[in-house]
Amino acid sequence: MTQLIEIQYKYKLKHLTNYYDTQKAKNSRQEKSEKMDDPTQLKDEGNKHFQAGEIDKAIECYTNAIKVCKDKKLLAVIYRNRSACFLKKESYSNAASDATKAIDVDAADIKALYRRCQALEKLGKLDMAFKDVQRCATLEPKNKTFLDTLRRLGAEIQAKLKTTFSTDSRVQNMFDILFDEEMDKDKKEKAANNLIVLSREDAGAERIFQNNGVPLLLNMIETGKPEFILAAVRTLSGMCTGHKARAMAIINMVGVDKICSIMALNNEEIALATSNLFQCINDSLTCADTREYGKEAALVLDAAKDLKTILLALLEMIANKNVSGYGRDQALNLLSKNVPRSNKKEQDHSRTLFTIDHGLKKILKVCGQVPELPDQLPLTENSQLIASVLLNKLYDDLKCDPERDNFRDICDQYIKSKIDPKDMDKTLHAINTISGLLQGPFDVGNALVGHQGIMEMMVALCGSEREVDQMVAVEALIHSSTKMSRASFIITNGVSLLKDIYKKTTNEKIKIRALVGLCKLGSAGGDDYSLRQFAEGSTEKLAKQCRKWLCNPKIDAKTRKWAIEGLAYLTNDADVKDDFVEDELALKAMFELAKSTDKTIIYAVACTLVNCTNSYEKKEIIPELVQLAQFSKQHVPEQHPKDKKDFIEKRVKRLLKAGVTSALAVMVKADSSILTDQTKEMLSRVFLALTADPKDRGTIVAQGGGKALIPLALEGTDAGKAKASHALAKIAAASNPAIAFPGERVYEVVRPLVSLIHTDKEGVQNYEALRGLTNFAAFSEKLRAKIVKEKALPEIENLMFEENEKIRLAATECMCNLVSCKEVQERYMEDGNDKLKLLVLLCGEDDDKIQIAAAGALAMITAAQKKLCTKMTLVTAQWLEILQRLCLNTNPYIQHRGLVIVYNMLNSDNSELAKKLIESELLEILSVIGKAEDNPKRQEPIDAARACLVKAMDLGLIKPFSSPA
């Protein structure tokens, strides 16, 4: 029994023990759970762990506390404490981040500020750390720790700045990065770009030069890596720009042959960059770059020898088989840009004569290349046309007949040396050379075609079994039929031949060229409806076939461009151009080709667009002269019914819809001598036609038309610049300048606009330019200053006298917007001119708009310059009468401006003038207007009249009316 009781007791004791253990664990868990939900307890526990050096446990407690804390102030303290833990762990990014979160709650949390300062210092962000400790020292100015840290960081920052901004160290640092094999690609690219930027500053360029930079740049080139070569060449360009001494030193250190070998590489970007380097050297040595960079330039000896070496090297590149097509193009472009005189008034054209003597045959060799034959020079699709353009410029630069005869003789001898009946390939070269001359100095090419046997040879080649013979011959026929007389000869002798080739050949390349020949011959009468060469409907059929080829993506681009050549001729016919603009696919295909790398197409596209928009030069038809011509049985040109205004407007709309503006913008950017002044003029004409309707100008701006017009307005023929400036004026008059010409570009537009306000320009150009300048003058003070700087004021003043009311109004409105400019006000302050008198008299005009503009200008200028109030009374005896008429005008805008002028005169500190005004009928006028009931439509003049009366009372000239008590 006792044993049983003992067993039961033990069992109960064990059960009770388990129960108490379970309860204890449960209570512990509950206590722990409550503790986990209490951020204050977690923070306190974290503090204990931190003091005990248990940093990981402290971070764990603070992290848990952050998760459950809702109180912003407590949360800031917890973040600050965890920041201290991260500092101990040397996790400086996390320490700075937590300290920042604490500061976001309390900007004056001095502990958080100092902890962030410590973290930022370790991260190397000394300037940010300095700001934090500076704030700490401001909050506790006597704290020694803060003051010591402030001094230490200040000294470190100065030392770092000295090292960082030392140009020598920057240069060396860039080269170290570039030649470090283990450095990652991004850092190398950044270093290369930094080097280029550094070279564009004179101080940086000089330091690169002084710090052994040129040999290091040559080492970069020797790596053979395109990105390194490009960076080195661009850096050299920066170093040569505008510094004659440095440019000459670099030529001698690098060597002209070495630079040529870089330009000869088969890389378009490198060739273009090297061409730019040569251009920078040329500009520095010839002093075309007029910037002054110090005394070194004065020490440089004559650069003629180096310039001659460069010229010979470029001529050598032209006919060198080892030069890539891109390099050859750039050599030709450099010669085209720098050899012929840019200004015919310059007497020295020795470089042209030298080039003809040493390089004419080499240029002719490029023209004569037939890419389809073996063993030809590497060319691009642009090379031969660039060579033709250069030939034309050289010939045009010659001064006298003996020089031109020499040019022709060299060409003649070259052609004769290549014609060989036993070697057809050499003969093809000769015919292709003639084609090149026909596209360049036409007179020279035309004379060669006229030589005995040449035309017969071309005709014979057309019948050859070899397709390449046919192709070269047909192209030569096309180019030789440019003039009406030549076209007539070929129509008689060659049309049947071209038709025969067109029908028989299966080669699309030859077929399309034969068709272009027929197109050109069919359009020999231009837009004269009565001079059609072919039967009715023939030109439309030819054009339809051209459009079909143009839209065929299976045909290569080089062949498809001939379809545009055909359309350039056929679109002289109004039926053809009307059908063409209705074919949206054909238009878009043409625009896509215009945007391609083949720039030889630009001229044909420009011709086609000029024809479609009828923007070619039209002679004014005087009815009396037409009658006289008919009476004397002379030919009178006839206009096609579809060349009338409404048809032209429809065609313009279709072109805009198809995206003509973006295509034009790409064409203008062509960095090549192919974009000749004549081509620029045609593009300008097209732009002017496109901007005719104000509704279309926003679309033109949105597609880059505003930007594209600026270079056209600044460079090219006089007619081309005027047309482009006129188009710019139309856009400037109707657009927000900040949107149409963003950034600094707007200031480039001012000069073209000012060029149109001269009295020798057409009235419509004067008017549009004045409207554009008026819009600009209202936009900003900086633009007004730019207009004044471009010497526009005398021209605007002249046009304010113009008999044409529209021009006079536009000039007056422009002046109204300019008078807030101090320089303009000073001109009106000067004695001995009628400027102020003109403004006063214009206020008396019958036209409301002129009155508003003139009175507005007078109101603004008399408010700005009080002396002008008195001067106004001396310039004309009619001033008071005009002023009264302004104040009595029924137009509230005019009336308001007149009353403002009266107020300015009362406020001018001239008591006699104020007294004279009040003694006149003006007092009665002011009283009537001022006593009128408030009226929203006329409130401005009413308020102005009341202000005048108050001013008169202040001056003691009138007394307030008071009724008897």
Buried (B, 14 or more C-beta within 10 A) or exposed (E): EEEEEEEEEEEEEEEEEEEEEEEEEEEEEEEEEEBBEBBBBBBBBBBEBBEEEBBEBBBBBBBBBBEEBEEEEBBBBBBBBBBBBBBEEEBBEBBBBBBBBBBEBBEEBBBBBBBBBBBBBBBEBBEBBBBBBBBBBEEEEEBEEBBEBBEEBBEBBEEEEEEEEEBEBBBBBBBEBBBEEEEEEEEBBEBBEBBBEBBBEBEBBBBBBEBEBBEBBBBBBEEEEEBBBBBBBBBBBBBBBBBBBBBBBBBEBBBBEEBBBBBBBEBBBBBBBBBBBBBBBBBBBEEEBEEEBEEBBEEBEEBEEBBEBBBBBBBBBBBBEEBBBBBBBBBBBBBBBBBBBEEEEEEEBEBBBBBBEBBBBBBBBBBBBBBEBEEBBBBBBBBBBBBBBBBBBBBBBBEEEEBBEBBBEBBBEBBEEBBEEEEBBBBBBBBBBBBBBBBBBBBBBBBBBEEEEBBEBBBEBBEBEEBBBBBBBBBBBBBBBBEEEBBBBBBEEBBEBBBEBBEEBEBBBBBBBBBBBBBBBBBBBBBBBEBBBBEEEBBBBBBBBBBEBBBEEEBEBBBBBBBBBBBBBBBBBBBBBBBBBEBEEBBBBBBBBBBBEBBBBBBBBBBBBBBBBBBEEEEEEEEEEEEEEEEEEEEBBEBBEBBEEEBBBBBBBBBBEBBBBBBBBBBBBBEBBBBBEEBBBBBBBBBBBBBBEEEBBBBBBEBBBBBBBBBBBBEBBEBBBBBBBBBBBBBBBBBEBEEBBEEEEBBBBBBBBBBBBBEEBEBBBBBBBBBBBBBBBBBEEEBBBBBBEBEBBEBBBBBBEBEBEBBBBBBBBBBBBBBBBEEBBEBBBEEEEEBBBBBBBBBBBEBEBBBBBBBBBBBBBBBBBBEBBBBBBEBBEBBBEBBBBBBBBEBBBBBBBBBBBBBBBBBBEBEEBBBBBBEBEBBEBBBEBBEBEEEEEBEBBBBBBBBBBBBBEEBEBBEEEEEEE
